[in-house]
Amino acid sequence: MRKRTPRQVRDPMACVTQRMPLTDDQQRDLCIAYRIQLQAMLRGSGTEETWNTLTCSLNIALILCEQGIGANAIQTIQLAQEALLACRERARRLSRWAFSGDEARMVMSACSIHDEQLEFATRAQVVSALTEVHRRIEIGETV
């Protein structure tokens, strides 16, 4: 007797596309998202949403470092995350979302590292890093 299970329809190219690096358009779109927010923070016209976008990008960068993509830059990413936390604390006191000089340098350096990571990361690595960031946020391990 033949088993009758529902057939799963799978994309035959999904395995291949997950292992491919991001396309230039995808890299550009991701970089634009956090670079615009970085510019707003540098101008002093940032918001909490601006801060959140930068924080999410650097959380993804940290996970990619942990996965071995730019692993030597993990300390730089962590320093930038600490700078973002200091910025948030100051914004809560002063109601102004902007960087100090040192914070700006650290975050800009981390964003440059993240740009390089996106050149080498595969789609599957970026998706798994984003999933891991969401998991860590849910359990309260990260901001």
Buried (B, 14 or more C-beta within 10 A) or exposed (E): EEEEEEEEEEEEEEEEEEEEBBEEEEBEEBBEBBBEBBEBBBEEEBEEEBBBBBBBBBBBBBBBBEBEBBEEBBEBBBBBBEBBBBBBEBBEEEEEBBBEEEBBBBBBBBBEBBBBBBEEBBBBBBEBBBEBBEEBBEEEEBB
